[in-house]
Amino acid sequence: MPELPDVEGFRKVLTSCARGRVIRRVDVRDAGVLHGVSARRLREALEGRRFTEPERRGKWLLARTGGPTLMLHFGMTGQLVCARPDDDYAPHDRVLFTVGADRQLRYRDQRKLQGLWLAHDDAEAARLLDRQGPDALAVDREEFEAALSARRGGVKTVLTDQSVLAGLGNLLADEILWRARLRPTGRASDLTGADRRRLYTQMRRTLRSAVTAGCVPPRDAWLTGHRDDPDPTCPRCGSHLRRSRVGGRGTVWCPRCQAGQA
């Protein structure tokens, strides 16, 4: 599932592939990924405009044009790729943006759980994002601690609630909690001040590394590098990792390293 680092990578793809280029053609191959806008209206709004500097807000990508803003959410399987107009289509290429003479930006998505929106002005874009909490990469420590201390749910559930903190998904939450040595089922409101500070520090460190990699990297020294092993063990202490479900999400954690907070 694309999380903050993946979407930051897609922002870089859009920048390198399309920024400053004229949108010559919009080809909607599957209107099932469009929300609140028809294929014809999307073409009319975007063709002839130029993509300007894109922005990321949590798991959302905002493709600015100096007029309407194309807003992309990648759900579980979405991608943004740069191709040439004469390249073969992939089976799940849903919307194609031909930019300039020789490049094509492609929204590719197998499961189509989210997709594309069109905001006609900044106020409309803000309305689409108004249920989001602060961005996980930009939030300061005081705001982060205040958001967690006000929530009574499990800490993993709180971390992945986009209305509390925007951008974290399943892999990042497990990785951050493992690094902070906190149980995913512990109540957020029961965290001590030291717990919250440690969690914030580990979130920042994990995000910096993951953004550089463009994903949550499956490194040997990371929990993520072992969660899919047949019999996964903790890369820190060697204990067998546990698998459970927290808030409906598959969760991997170490009962020894993360035993300190109930």
Summary of the structure (lengths in Angstrom):
residues: 262
radius of gyration: 19.9
end to end distance: 28.2
largest distance: 58.6
contacts: 868
relative contact order: 0.14
helix: 32%
strand: 25%
